Amino acid sequence: MKQIEKIVEAKNCSAVNVGKLSELGEYVLALGPDVRIPGKVFGGAAVKATGAEFSFQSFAPGTETGFLHTHKSHEELYFFLSGKGEFQVDGQVFPVSEGSVVRVAPEGLRSVRNHGIEPLVMLCVQYAGGTFTADDATDGVISDAAVKW
């Protein structure tokens, strides 16, 4: 089974590499003894994220999530990086493809499927819903320090 590669870990940062997106199918997420999800890898713990979780997932042609789910408090953003498929929220089905972004509220009942002929690859970012404020939009501080490579 494929493993995440650590690139760097320092006081104020950490970086990993999940590998080529075309090789995501080599990952298998075990959610229990009888539940294994091929092509999915979570990375939040690997980068020591403290405010969000993320996962990459590749759906082979003709495959789907296989279940509907909601969250107790986490909102999710789904970024579709390649392929074509369909997304379902609360029974509403709509197309997704490379460049599509879907936001789902915690209580949204959701699922994904690949009805295309190539892998459907997505990045999902999960975070506590309802927490972003107007102050957060101006949180960045530009430094006067020169960039040195």
Secondary structure in CASP SS format (residue, H / E / C, confidence):
PFRMAT SS
TARGET T0000
AUTHOR 0000-0000-0000
METHOD secondary structure of the structure
MODEL  1
M C 1.00
K C 1.00
Q C 1.00
I C 1.00
E E 1.00
K E 1.00
I E 1.00
V E 1.00
E E 1.00
A E 1.00
K C 1.00
N C 1.00
C E 1.00
S E 1.00
A E 1.00
V E 1.00
N E 1.00
V C 1.00
G C 1.00
K C 1.00
L H 1.00
S H 1.00
E H 1.00
L H 1.00
G H 1.00
E H 1.00
Y C 1.00
V E 1.00
L E 1.00
A E 1.00
L E 1.00
G E 1.00
P C 1.00
D C 1.00
V E 1.00
R E 1.00
I E 1.00
P E 1.00
G C 1.00
K E 1.00
V E 1.00
F E 1.00
G C 1.00
G C 1.00
A C 1.00
A C 1.00
V C 1.00
K C 1.00
A C 1.00
T C 1.00
G C 1.00
A E 1.00
E E 1.00
F E 1.00
S E 1.00
F E 1.00
Q E 1.00
S E 1.00
F E 1.00
A C 1.00
P C 1.00
G C 1.00
T C 1.00
E E 1.00
T C 1.00
G C 1.00
F C 1.00
L C 1.00
H E 1.00
T C 1.00
H C 1.00
K C 1.00
S C 1.00
H E 1.00
E E 1.00
E E 1.00
L E 1.00
Y E 1.00
F E 1.00
F E 1.00
L E 1.00
S E 1.00
G C 1.00
K E 1.00
G E 1.00
E E 1.00
F E 1.00
Q E 1.00
V E 1.00
D C 1.00
G C 1.00
Q E 1.00
V E 1.00
F E 1.00
P E 1.00
V E 1.00
S E 1.00
E C 1.00
G C 1.00
S C 1.00
V E 1.00
V E 1.00
R E 1.00
V E 1.00
A C 1.00
P C 1.00
E C 1.00
G C 1.00
L C 1.00
R E 1.00
S E 1.00
V E 1.00
R E 1.00
N C 1.00
H C 1.00
G C 1.00
I C 1.00
E C 1.00
P C 1.00
L E 1.00
V E 1.00
M E 1.00
L E 1.00
C E 1.00
V E 1.00
Q E 1.00
Y E 1.00
A E 1.00
G C 1.00
G C 1.00
T C 1.00
F C 1.00
T C 1.00
A C 1.00
D C 1.00
D H 1.00
A H 1.00
T H 1.00
D C 1.00
G C 1.00
V C 1.00
I C 1.00
S C 1.00
D C 1.00
A C 1.00
A C 1.00
V C 1.00
K C 1.00
W C 1.00
END
